[in-house]
Amino acid sequence: MQLKDRYDLIEGLGEGAQGRVFLARQRNSGQRCVIKLYKEATDEAETEVRILKEFGGHSLPYLLDCGEYEGQYAVVMEFVEGERLDRYMKRRGRLTEQETVDIALQISAVLQAFHGHVPQYVYGDLKPQNLMIDAKGKVSLIDFGSVLVCGAKNQRVTGTVGYTPAAEGCFDLPYRDAYALGVLMYEMLTGVGPMSGIEDQKANIRHICPETAKIMQKATRLDPAFGYQTAVEMYEELKQCKPIPGHAGQRKDRKGKECYYIMDMKRLFQSGLLTTMVLAIVLIVSATFFFREGTQPESIYETEWSNGAQAVVCEDGSDLTAETVYVTTKSDALGKGGNGVCFQSLKIKEVKRP
């Protein structure tokens, strides 16, 4: 019995270079499913069937059937409930760091299964349009026509501008998937798509914890040698992230303006950064008092002027006099003066010795 006798097409879901995708219904059970009709039986179609057989159910749809449908090669798979990630992000706007990390963890878990397989698989076209998210936040990959086998010859290479690294010779390396996931994380956090350039996306990152930022920066390295070699390492590091609750759009200062945070105070203490900052401030303040009070005789301006006119040259060229002036620097002259002269309001350019 042909697939046409078991399944009815309901509506088109999309069309690509390799074929068309339809929402369908199984006649006997009434179960909804997805049928992908390839223009011809290709190696890509066979790879997709193999991927669904091996990984179906683990954030991938199950393979239900395959065969001929009205003269075309058809792959029948489980219908995944939910919303496409690109539409979800458009509706929600920028996602929180917590949600971004959760989504990235789920995707990297699938990718590490691909990259850990023998032979290695590369998903090849990771982007929001190829991801579904349901009401509970579960993420699934839904298109496998671009999957590549590492090291295989004569493979048809596809990809999407912005999510594909520019480095040569990496089309079938797991690094390619890790790069795309890094770009996707930037997009989820900033709401800025990769078409504007990865540097524009990075410029919008000001409100995440250092662990998350470090992962995204490494994932999007243009040189594969300095990026993630597989998603396994990326997955392990994502598990160590401790996202800051909320996002920039939810954080307001006392005047209601949007503000940004890099780290919270607890994390500053834990990292030792706050302690270092406090010590640095104490040293600076101590040094200031020391040089102002303890080392005045060494100052080039230090002298006691009395019973004579001392010239204080101002920005406007005028001169003022004082009976006694103690000066260590120009800035000190702003606050010290004799004869009731207020130097604070003057823009002092130079202090001349008598």
Secondary structure by P-SEA (a helix, b strand, c coil): ccccccccccccccccccccccccccccccbbbbbbbbccccaaaaaaaaaaaacccccbbbbccccccccbbbbbbcccccccaaaaaaaaccccaaaaaaaaaaaaaaaaaaaacccbbbccccccccccccccbbbbbccccccccccccccccccccccccccccccccaaaaaaaaaaaaaaaaccccccccaaaaaaacccccaaaaaaaaaaaccccccccccaaaaaaaaaacccccccccccccccccbbbbcccaaaaaaaaaaaaaaaaaaaaaaaaaaaacccccccccccccccbbbbbcccccbbbbbcbbbbccaaaaacccccccccccccccccccc
